[in-house]
Amino acid sequence: MAFNPFGQLGELKKMRDEAMAIQKQLKMEEVAIDKHGVHVRISGDQEIREIQSNGKSDEDIRKEIGR
């Protein structure tokens, strides 16, 4: 059996395409957690979309942390 580097490239591209499709699906998923006055909303690709703590928005929290 002969070694075929182009066949491996095709497999690599197929795997990359599948991974990108999964990432796109994960981006559309969302999880929300409410605990002890803190609300966090995060996407499946681990991007924080919203944070609230005791009714303060994520922008308010950023201002407080930035001091």
Sequence and secondary structure as in RCSB ss.txt:
>XXXX:A:sequence
MAFNPFGQLGELKKMRDEAMAIQKQLKMEEVAIDKHGVHVRISGDQEIREIQSNGKSDEDIRKEIGR
>XXXX:A:secstr
    HHHHHHHHHHHHHHHHHHHHHHHH EEEEEETTEEEEEETTS EEEEEETTB HHHHHHHHT 
